[in-house]
Amino acid sequence: MIRVERYADFAFLRMARSVLGRPIFWTGAYLVDGVLLDCGPPATARELVHALATERVDALVLTHHHEDHVGGAPLLSERRGLVPRVAAAGIPLLERGFEQEVYRRVAWGTRPRFRAEELGSEVRTRQHRFSVVHTPGHSVDHVCLFEPDRGWLFTGDLFLAEKLRYLRSDEDLVRLMESLDQVLALPIQRVMCAHRGELTDGAAALRRKLDHLKALRARVQGLIAAGLPEAEVTRRAVGPEGLITWISGGRFSARNLVRALARGTTR
């Protein structure tokens, strides 16, 4: 399933595997002046190639190695001659593969293996120059792209939501918070999230996310200092576990968030 949302300066391609006509979980890619930022999950690769058939696409840039952002790369390479580029830490993960739990295969399709080239410090298009901002935390190779003349920030999965309730066990929350601090120092005018599209007052939304995490960290550490067990700290600070915790076998959980906040101080 693909839906194309067109803005004055770029297009947002929303993609999802569907069951009985209903999306499981949306992700997306941006086409900006001939550069495709991310390329969706493996399950929608053929639909994406079809949707781009009449579009000029000169380059493919990946914000990070997760399957819901790179799934179309092999077919785009075959059909359009595009060479995917990713941060250096993502190259071996894409070539050798990485752990993918069953729930992720169901949602996105089986992650592909392919070769990618290293993404440099900037991406130039016919009209724009994007700075590559390394923003690890969600993954080791995560980057955002910033266009300083327009103040555009394409955030990949740095944002996702203002208030996190769950965290993957392989995410680094300290580095994620540092990455939020880093991008908030930029003169941001517009913020584009890979899953949500353009955010309303994006810089303020990023700030609220960081402030929420800082406040939640203080609450978690205070409850721990009071001697409460981890399960009770999680219930009071975050709330009960949701369905995603059981679907993911605990890999994606509120307790992971609490554990990260408990040990999280800036480096």
Buried (B, 14 or more C-beta within 10 A) or exposed (E): BBEEEEEEEBBBBBBBBEEEEEBBBBBBBBBBBBBBBBBBBBBBBEBBBEBBEEEEBEBBBBBBBBBBBBBBBBBBBEBBEBEBBBBEBBBEBBEEEBEBBEBBBBBBBBBBEBEBEEBEEEBEBEEBEBBBBBBBBBBBBBBBBBBBEEBBBBBBBBBBEBEBBBBBEEBBBBBBBBBBEBBBEBEBBBBBBBBBBBBEEBBBBBBEBBEBBBEBBEBBBEBBEEEBEBEEBBBEBBEEBEEBBEBBEEBBBBBBBBBBBBEBEEE
